[in-house]
């Protein structure tokens, strides 16, 4: 989530073209590799060896839990998944600090308030409605509903070793999944920052977390039609990140750009964030929380499975940060911190779909390609005048798509048939989310209740929406200068 350096020479454009060709070449070469790898059935499968422990754990879990899981292991499994949910909770603090750091100081209270309310509304809506939409009882593979509220926790065996193959209790299941659900709405928050009214955003959050996220999530994680097809998304490159990215894209288009972002001659005016130290803290918190996001998605404390996922997650993040930093350095002639930060997030989003399926070298490639892609994606959206203050669309949507496709290109599931399954999942989930977000944002816009006034936007949403200031002394000086016509 980043600001955009200005491109002002043909030489820089040549660098753009060179790196685009490099990224494209890597992707095409990887697909060719996957195809030949699938044909050579007798060749040793490096990725299968790396993911073999996870596959064995999944087969063991399919057996009768009471015969295969001890009481001690049940407690350890449950504890790990619960702690992983706590790590995912920390990611909301990371999003809050990242978004506020990459936006202007006059909107800091608004950013922090939205991110605080997202987790509050998200937990309540997921408990009331979402959990039973995502994991319905009577399910036709497309849409099901098991009732309102969390009554299942009181049923016989719901919090014993008989539930979920002895890996966790009903309550831990809800807690972990609820943290994921709220994350999707947090992604939207950054893309619509600095010009959306507070109440419409909170309404969108409630509907998005309560309905949209859970319907598409049930298609895979709830055992629906995408799961039966063969679509694979380990921890949510599409189910969480691309879903949030599609919502962010619709919101940014409906709102239009911030005042002053694009000049009359078509050029882009960078609007830098006010606090890069805060943004850096946010990204490192997100990286830390991702260990729970991906590591907890093993859904047990299986030693080999969790260890592999933590390593692939770390390596992809490191490769993404380095690749984005080098790419932006070559293009802009100066190392751009915000690009490097978003490169880390791009690598994390990219590996999330297949973190349990990849050898380490593939995780590095996936992260590096994501780091290159995110830089060019930011330039692309600015070129078509879609204003995303923090780069959420590029990080979560574009790199989420890449990471989901990468499952069919690398790792234990590599093959062109798997690429086809991944494409079906990407398109179907994307279409549903676009329609849902389009209807909600469209109704709010038609009602004239979506964007703040020009005066509020110029003065800052902290004052207009909250009558508060995150930095009181600074903002008083700003207002006096503005009223005196000095700005």
Secondary structure by P-SEA (a helix, b strand, c coil): cbbbbbbccaaaaaaaaaaaaaaaaaaaaaaaaaaaaaaccccccaaaaaaaaaaaaaaaaaccccccccaaaaaaaaaaaaaaaaaaaaaaaaaaaaaaaaccccaaaaaaaaaaaaaaaaaaaaaacccccccccccccccccccccccccccccccccccccccccaaaaaaaaaaaaaaaaaaaaaaaccccccaaaaaaaaaaaacaaaaaaaccccccccccccccccccccccaaaaaaaaaaaaaaaccccccccccbbbbbbccccaaaaaaaaaaaaaaaaaacccccccccaaaaaaaaaaaaaaaaaaaaaaaaaaaaacccccaaaaaaaaaaaaaaaccccccccaaaaaaaaaaaaaaaaaaaaaaaaaccccccccccccaaaaaaaaaaaacccccccaaaaaaaaaaaaaaaaaaaaaaaaaaaaaaaaccccccaaaaaaccccccccccccaaaaaaaaaaaaaccc
